[in-house]
Amino acid sequence: WMRGGHKYGLGNIALFVANGLMLGIEKDDTCDELNEYRVSGKYALSNSCGQQGLSYQDMVCESSDVPDMACQVDPDMYITAVTSDRTLGAPPALQCGPRSRIPSSGFWDPAENAESDEGEAFANLVGRTDLEGCCWWGRGLLQMKGPCAFGKLNYYLGARAARENRKSMYKDVDFCVNPEAICGSQFRHELVWISALFKWVDKVQNYEDGEWNYMEQLRKFADNKFEDNVFIKEVNAIVEVGCRHPPCKEAGCVSFPCDGAYSENQNRAVNRAFLTFTILGLWDSFEGSLGGTNSPTPVPSVCPECTGSPTLLPTSAPTATPLMDITSAPSVAPSREVTVLLR
């Protein structure tokens, strides 16, 4: 990383932006997750609880996380997403609320361009017909979702950090009390990106799988001219479902494996990555190289043109001497122009 570090940094940024294109920018530049997966031809309104076989409220932190950073699921929380699919005929914004306010949830019928009659229950893929505790859908450029992810954001950057006398970027924003703050607060234009960057650092840059380490693989990827499709697909899978080789248990399936344990369109991820590399000029700016080391080496590297050890004596070969090349043409000012050439 000591040599060519800017190349690795730009590669990292390009992969971040490419995944943001797929998950947020190209989806009508939305912040909230869209209701986009059908059950028996209809869109279940309980998709806010989880789509493709996932249960968002059950995405808790690993037991190794100390202290426990996950948000507590509040069954009385009532939220309606501030952004939704603006396409004509698309389902309404995701919503959550207690059974006392929303006894049951129905569906959106695209054929009728209308919601089901009030009181007509319709289950999502895992059988939910209510919206209680279902406020943890994806938000931000990389679709942060689940009580664990929002809890970590709150622990490091939100109100919890301030309460525990640690530095906080958003000391008045409690992401556990209002996860919709990412999309609907006064800081929404920042948080759409900040939440995504936080997820990238937490889930991608820190990712390890045995001997496979993201940062090390990123270095190899950049040194090989940013052309490894397999690596791009692996990164996309980590972002979307939590591991590099789907199906991923980290995705949050109620019954594993489920559709949500697979990244959706990895070929599209490659296309978006190549588009980003082209726009940023990575292919034109960097040639393939052996790259730098992860850390300084303990001893000096071998240098065939260097002396074996430092010496106070001059080298055997004389250094080049400057030669005076006087121009023949007169100068504008009453002086002569001298060019010094090193040979």
Beta strands, then each sheet from edge to edge (+ up, - down):
strand 1: 43-44
strand 2: 79-80
strand 3: 95-96
strand 4: 107-109
strand 5: 114-115
strand 6: 208-209
strand 7: 212-213
strand 8: 322-326
strand 9: 338-342
sheet 1: 1+ 4- 5+
sheet 2: 2+ 3-
sheet 3: 6+ 7-
sheet 4: 8+ 9-
end
